[in-house]
Amino acid sequence: MTIGDPIEHSKSPQMHNAALAALQLDGDYVYVAGHINVAEIEQFIIGVRAMKLHFISCTIPHKIAVMQYLDEIDETAKKIGAVNSIFNDNGKLKGSNTDWLGVVKPIETRTSLEGKKVALIGAGGAARGAAYGVTSRGAILSIYNRTVEKAEELTKQFGGQAFSLKNLEQIKDADIIINTTSIGMQPNTDETPIPKEYLSNKHIVLDAVYTPAETRLLKEAAEQGATVIQGTEMFVEQAAAQFKLYTGHDAPIEAMKNALI
Ligand code: ATR
């Protein structure tokens, strides 16, 4: 099950159910979405225990609020400070986080992160998983955020340097650029976090925004010759890691991608 507020536009059920069907596990599991608001989260967890629900995926705004009701939280989720996955292990609710894999895996199919200069735009919830992921693989981190204090908080924990968006021109020198802000998301598809002239063919550019799949940032990055990674790929990879958690099987990535299109 996936929970969020809002949740109506979530593509997770169609993606997970397609994956379950592809491995003929659809007789064992069904994946549904639930619109749960923050005030209901404690009651929801009581319900999870009573109904013995097998797995919960948490999206905004539950990734932090739900943590206090769980029996265990693994080291990675503790470091990131958020859970996106709750696995019911015979009544014990275990929290973990696969969001960072959504960032790291697509990059690592293209290049190694070790020693690479990563510029992270944004310092909110999505940035935390990205900061954890790239620094755990040995990248050198710079975080750019409108509110520079929030970027500084992240660099205190994960290392690297914090900058305001006024210094964004420095990203010309980065190897990998990751946008974790919502700039460019529908309906504001004409916006972009990075001026086109700062982008070049030496960059790999990831955009966590996946509605639309091709954001203005990615379109302009491709026009400048950069390697681009769509948010849909990040979304599939974090979900694939969840699929492995709750079924024990490697996820059928192609089936998941196809279900999203
Ligand atoms: P999420 O959990 O999706 O990361 P969030 O925690 O609300 O969401 O974080 C949103 C991020 O996008 C923040 O870094 C925010 O900048 P501030 O910390 O200054 O608020 C950034 N952001 C959102 N809209 C923005 C905009 N129009 N211009 C610049 N930064 C923006």
Residues whose N, C-alpha, C, O or C-beta is under 5 A from the ligand:
A	BS01	ATR	G122 A123 G124 G125 A126 A127 N145 R146 T147 K150 T180 T181 S182
